[in-house]
Amino acid sequence: MKQRIDGVAPPYPPETDRALHRWMPPGVTREPLMLFKVLERHPELASRMRALGAGLLVHGRLSDADRELVIARVAARAGCAYEWGVHMATYAETAGLTPYQITLTATGTPDDPAWSPRQTALLRAVDELHASARLGDDTWAALREQLDEPGAIEFLVLAGWYRTIAYVANGVQIESEPWALALPAR
């Protein structure tokens, strides 16, 4: 599978270099992600996307653990090995996901005993959104038992945002970063 759009390549013009480094979390010394290099082929769109992406990743109301569980499940359900692998390699440990839970984000069910009631509610909501782009009353009620109103709204935006990222990564066929985890087979 060949990547359909090449990312921008070094040496970067100063404006592109600044934009790429704004995508990366503070203190990260890795080369900017290929996803960001591809998005910089359309710098105006990339700058608008960066604001929402950074807001969800760094300034969101959801805990790191909740955020990464949702991202992992959305990416896995969308078959987006790229995004799943990047997030699980970078954030899973700090989010408190065990190696078993990391695998379960891609292969398990929300009812697995490895999940807390909160995690079960988040996973069930992701799965239902993936299947129908809707949440049933029972799923919504379980989600609201765990999240306040702003948190529930943020959850919906987060899940939708990473579905968008999955569309981009899968549509362009972005190759996995060499250091990323491999998405387990479902």
Salt bridges, closest charged atoms under 4 A:
ASP17 OD1 - HIS21 ND1 3.37
GLU31 OE2 - LYS37 NZ 3.11
GLU40 OE2 - ARG50 NH1 3.32
GLU44 OE1 - HIS42 ND1 3.60
ASP64 OD1 - ARG67 NH1 2.94
ASP66 OD2 - ARG118 NH2 2.70
GLU68 OE2 - ARG67 NE 2.86
GLU68 OE1 - HIS87 ND1 2.73
GLU83 OE2 - HIS87 NE2 3.05
ASP111 OD1 - ARG124 NH2 2.18
ASP127 OD2 - ARG73 NH2 2.70
ASP127 OD1 - ARG77 NH1 2.94
ASP148 OD2 - ARG61 NH2 2.58
